Amino acid sequence: MEIKQQLKQTLQLVMTPQLQQAIRLLQLSRMELVDEVRREMDANPMLADEDVEPRVMEPRDASVPALLPGAGPPEEQVGVTERAQVDTDLHHREEEKKAQEVDWEQFLENRSLQQPVPTGDRSGFEDLPPIEANLTRPRSLAEHLRWQLQVSDLLESERNFAEMVIGNLDENGYLDLQGVEREDGTRTPDLTIEDLAAEAGLDPEDAEEVLRMVQELDPVGVAARDLRECLLVQAEHFGFGDFEKQIIDKHLHNLERRAYQTIAKDMKVPVEDIYEAAKEIQKLESRPARNFTDTDDRTIGITPDVYVIKDGDRFVVMDNDRGLQRLYVNESLARKLLKDPSAKEFIGEKLRSAHWLIRAIEQRRKTIIRVTECIVEKQREFFEKGVAYLKPMILRDVAEAVDMHESTISRVTTNKYVHTPQGLFELKYFFNSSIRRVADEDIASESVKQAIKKIIEEEDKGNPLSDQAIVAILKQKEGIQIARRTVAKYREMLGILASSKRKKLF
C-alpha cells in the first residue's frame, strides 16, 4: 500500500453551462421562451431589445466625406469629420427625443374637447357606446349562482351556508365535500352539510332545506351530491311523474346500461313504457356546469412557432418572430462600465452571458426550421392532400436526416406548433407508428384513427358497428390489418363509446 501520483489522459463529455442553456431553451415553448427572455433582460443590464449601436452607419450628411479603408486622411480632416458626425448624431437624437415627448395634459384636454355632445336628434350607430365597452367574458357557474343569491330572500346564516356550498362545487357542478390531501401525504376528513351549516352559523336541521333551495337555482340540479340526486331534483322541478322518478331512484344503473327489459320486468310494466320514460329522462342534464367555464375559450389561442407556406410547387418554412423580442448587446453601456476597474469582472461575466443567450436563441430558431423542413420533405403528401396521406415516421427518421440525436428532435418537437395549409398542428403530430397494409405501403396510425372515425360517423345509429365489424371494413376497403383490441384502443383515444352505448333506440 502506497500513495503516489499518476497522470492520466481521458476523453469524456462535459455539459458546459452554454450547452445546458442551449438544451434548456430548445425544449421551451414559445410562451416560456418569452418569459425566459424577460427574466434575462431584468437580470442582465448588457441585454437590450433594441440595437442601440447599428453596425452599418451611413453618412447622415452628404457634405461629410466617407472615409475609405486604407486611405488615411489628414488629422485635421479626421477631427472635422468626427465632430460633424457627433453633431449630426446629437441633432437627430434631440429631434427623436422631442418627437417622443408628449404633453399629456394637453393631450387629455384635447380628448375631453373631442367628446361628442349628446343631442336629442342623433340616431343610428352614433348613439351606441364604443365596441370596447361591450367586450365581456362568460360568467362562471359560481358567479352566476352568487348573482342569484343576491336577489334571493335569504337570512344571513342561510346566505353564508349557500356561499360555502357554491365554494365546494366541482367542475361538473356537483357538491364535493371529500377531504383534500396534505403535503405530508395525509388527507383531511370528509365534510358533511351539517359541518358546513355549523361553520356558517346555520341550524344543522335547516341545512337540507337550504341546500335544496340552492339546487333549484339555475341551472337546476346544481350542488347535487350524486347523479341520482341531480336528476331527481330536475324531475321534481320540471313536473315529471312518479313513474319516471321511480326509474331514476331505483334503476339508474340499469338505465345507464340500457337494460330496459330488466327495468320492465322488475316494475311489471311493458317495455314500451320504459322506452317512453327513458326518452324524457334523457332530456335532463347530467352535468349542470356544462355551459359554464372558469376560462374564456375565446381568449385561448396558440401562436405557431413556424409557418409552412406553399409557393408554387414547393413548400417554404418561415419562422414566426412576431411577439418575440430580438436581443442585442448594449455595447455602449458596456464600454462605459468597463472603465470602472471594480465593475470589470461583473460586466465581463454579464457580456459572456448575453452572448451565450443570443447564440442559443438563434441556434434554437435554426434547429426548429431545419427539423420542420425535414418533416415537410418527408410528409409532403400530407401537406398537399390531408390527414389520410400521413406517412409513418419516427424520431429516428428525422434525426438521421438532419444529423442530430433523437433526444434533440424530441425537445424540438415538444410544445412547438406549425401552421400549415391543412391547419395548425404540433410538431409531435407528424410522428406516428406504422400499421401494415395488405398490398400497399404501411399507413400511419393517425390516418387509421381518422378512418375509424369516418366509419363510425357513417354507420347506422340504430345498429352501430362492433369493433370486429370495423376490423373487417378496414381490411376490405382500406387494406388495413389491425386487431380488434387496436380498434378499441383507437376508439377510446378518439372519445367514441362502444357499440352498445352508441345505439340509439329512439
DAHU-V986421 format. One record per pair of residues at least 4 apart in sequence whose ideal C-beta (glycine too) atoms are under 7 Angstrom apart, sorted by the first residue. I is the first residue (numbers start at 0). J is the second residue. Records with the same first field share a line. If there is no record, write none. Layout:
# DAHU-V986421
I = J + J
This chain:
# DAHU-V986421
14 = 18 + 19
16 = 20
17 = 21 + 355
18 = 22
19 = 23
20 = 24 + 355 + 359
21 = 25 + 359 + 362
22 = 410
23 = 27
24 = 32 + 35 + 359 + 360 + 363
25 = 363 + 366 + 410 + 411
26 = 410 + 413
27 = 31 + 32 + 35
28 = 32 + 414
29 = 33 + 302 + 304
30 = 34
31 = 35
32 = 36
33 = 37 + 322 + 323
34 = 38
35 = 39
36 = 40 + 324 + 326
37 = 41
38 = 42
39 = 43 + 46 + 356
40 = 46 + 48
43 = 349 + 352 + 353
44 = 332 + 349
45 = 328 + 329 + 333 + 349 + 350 + 353
46 = 326 + 329 + 353
47 = 51 + 327 + 329
48 = 324 + 325 + 326
49 = 327
50 = 327
51 = 329 + 331
52 = 330 + 331
58 = 63 + 65
59 = 87 + 91
60 = 83 + 87
63 = 80 + 83 + 84
66 = 72 + 80
72 = 76 + 77
74 = 78
75 = 79
76 = 80
77 = 81
78 = 82
79 = 83
80 = 84
81 = 85
82 = 86
83 = 87
84 = 88
85 = 89
86 = 90
87 = 91
88 = 92
89 = 93
90 = 94
91 = 95
92 = 96
93 = 97
94 = 98
95 = 99
96 = 100
101 = 106
102 = 106
103 = 107
104 = 108
105 = 109
106 = 110
107 = 111
108 = 112
109 = 113
117 = 121
121 = 125 + 126
122 = 126
128 = 132 + 133
136 = 295
137 = 292 + 295
138 = 142 + 143
139 = 143 + 291 + 292 + 293
140 = 144 + 168 + 172 + 288 + 291
141 = 145 + 165 + 168
142 = 146
143 = 147 + 291
144 = 148 + 165 + 216 + 221
145 = 149 + 165
147 = 151 + 216 + 217
148 = 153 + 158 + 161
153 = 157 + 158 + 161
154 = 158
155 = 159
156 = 160 + 199 + 200 + 201
157 = 161 + 201 + 209
158 = 162
159 = 163 + 199 + 200
160 = 164 + 195 + 196 + 199 + 201 + 206 + 209
161 = 165 + 209 + 213
162 = 166
163 = 167 + 195 + 198 + 199
164 = 174 + 195 + 210 + 213 + 222
167 = 174 + 175 + 176
168 = 172 + 173 + 174 + 175 + 222
169 = 173 + 175
170 = 288
171 = 286 + 288
172 = 221 + 286 + 287 + 288
173 = 223 + 224
174 = 222 + 223 + 224
176 = 189 + 190 + 191
177 = 189
178 = 186 + 187 + 188 + 189
179 = 186 + 187
180 = 184 + 186
181 = 185 + 186 + 187
190 = 194 + 195
192 = 196 + 206 + 207 + 210
193 = 197 + 203 + 206
194 = 198
195 = 199 + 206
196 = 201 + 202 + 203 + 206
197 = 203
201 = 205 + 206 + 209
205 = 209
206 = 210
207 = 211
208 = 212
209 = 213
210 = 214 + 222
211 = 215
213 = 222
214 = 220 + 221 + 222 + 223 + 232
215 = 219 + 232 + 236
216 = 221
218 = 284 + 287
219 = 232 + 233 + 236
220 = 229 + 232 + 233 + 284 + 287
221 = 287
223 = 228 + 229 + 232
224 = 228
226 = 230 + 251 + 285
227 = 231 + 247 + 248 + 251
228 = 232
229 = 233 + 285 + 287
230 = 234 + 247 + 280 + 283
231 = 235 + 244 + 247 + 248
232 = 236
233 = 237 + 283 + 284
234 = 239 + 243 + 244 + 247 + 283
239 = 243 + 244 + 279
241 = 245
242 = 246 + 276
243 = 247 + 276 + 279 + 280
244 = 248
245 = 249
246 = 250 + 254 + 262 + 276 + 280
247 = 251 + 280
250 = 254 + 262 + 265
251 = 255
252 = 256
253 = 258 + 261 + 262
254 = 277 + 280
258 = 262
259 = 263 + 270 + 273 + 274 + 277
260 = 264 + 270
261 = 265
262 = 266 + 273
263 = 268 + 269 + 270 + 273
268 = 272 + 273
270 = 274
271 = 275
272 = 276
273 = 277
274 = 278 + 504
276 = 280
277 = 281
278 = 505
284 = 289
292 = 296
294 = 299
301 = 416 + 423
302 = 319 + 322
303 = 319 + 416 + 417 + 418 + 423
304 = 319 + 367 + 415 + 416 + 417
305 = 316 + 317 + 318 + 319 + 367 + 368 + 371 + 417
306 = 317 + 319 + 418
307 = 314 + 316 + 371 + 375 + 382 + 417 + 418 + 419
308 = 315 + 317
309 = 314 + 420
310 = 315
314 = 375 + 382
316 = 368 + 371 + 372 + 375
318 = 364 + 367 + 368
320 = 325
326 = 356 + 357 + 360
328 = 350 + 353 + 354
329 = 333
330 = 334
331 = 335
332 = 336
333 = 337 + 346 + 350
336 = 342 + 346
337 = 343 + 346
339 = 343
342 = 346
343 = 347
344 = 348
345 = 349
346 = 350
347 = 351
348 = 352
349 = 353
350 = 354
351 = 355
352 = 356
353 = 357
354 = 358
355 = 359
356 = 360
357 = 361
358 = 362
359 = 363
360 = 364
361 = 365
362 = 366
363 = 367
364 = 368
365 = 369
366 = 370 + 411
367 = 371 + 411 + 415
368 = 372
369 = 373 + 401
370 = 374 + 397 + 401 + 408 + 411 + 412
371 = 375 + 417 + 426
372 = 376
373 = 377 + 397 + 400 + 401
374 = 378 + 397 + 426 + 429
375 = 379 + 382
377 = 390 + 392 + 396
378 = 382 + 389 + 390 + 392 + 429
379 = 383
380 = 384 + 388 + 390
381 = 385 + 386 + 388 + 389 + 421
382 = 419 + 420 + 421
384 = 388
385 = 421
386 = 445 + 446 + 449
387 = 446 + 449
389 = 431 + 443 + 445 + 446
390 = 443
391 = 431 + 432 + 433 + 441 + 443
392 = 396 + 429 + 430 + 431
393 = 430
394 = 398 + 405 + 408 + 409 + 430
395 = 399 + 405
396 = 400
397 = 401 + 408
398 = 403 + 404 + 405 + 408
403 = 407 + 408
405 = 409
406 = 410
407 = 411
408 = 412
409 = 413
411 = 415
412 = 426 + 427
413 = 427
415 = 425 + 426
416 = 423 + 424 + 425
417 = 424 + 426
418 = 423
419 = 424
424 = 428
431 = 443 + 444 + 445
432 = 444
433 = 441 + 443
434 = 441 + 442 + 444 + 447 + 479 + 481
435 = 441 + 480
436 = 440 + 441 + 442 + 478 + 479 + 480
437 = 474 + 478 + 480
438 = 478
439 = 478
442 = 446 + 447 + 479
444 = 448
445 = 449
446 = 450
447 = 451 + 479 + 481 + 489
448 = 452 + 489 + 492 + 493
449 = 453
450 = 454 + 473 + 477
451 = 455 + 469 + 486 + 489 + 490
452 = 456 + 493
453 = 457
454 = 458 + 464 + 469 + 472
455 = 464 + 495
458 = 463 + 464
460 = 503
461 = 502 + 503
463 = 498 + 501 + 502
464 = 468 + 469 + 498
465 = 498
466 = 470 + 483 + 486 + 487 + 490
467 = 471 + 483
468 = 472
469 = 473 + 486
470 = 474 + 481 + 483 + 486
471 = 475
472 = 476
473 = 477 + 479 + 481
474 = 478 + 479 + 480
481 = 485 + 486
483 = 487
484 = 488
485 = 489
486 = 490
487 = 491
488 = 492
489 = 493
490 = 495
496 = 500 + 501
497 = 501
498 = 502
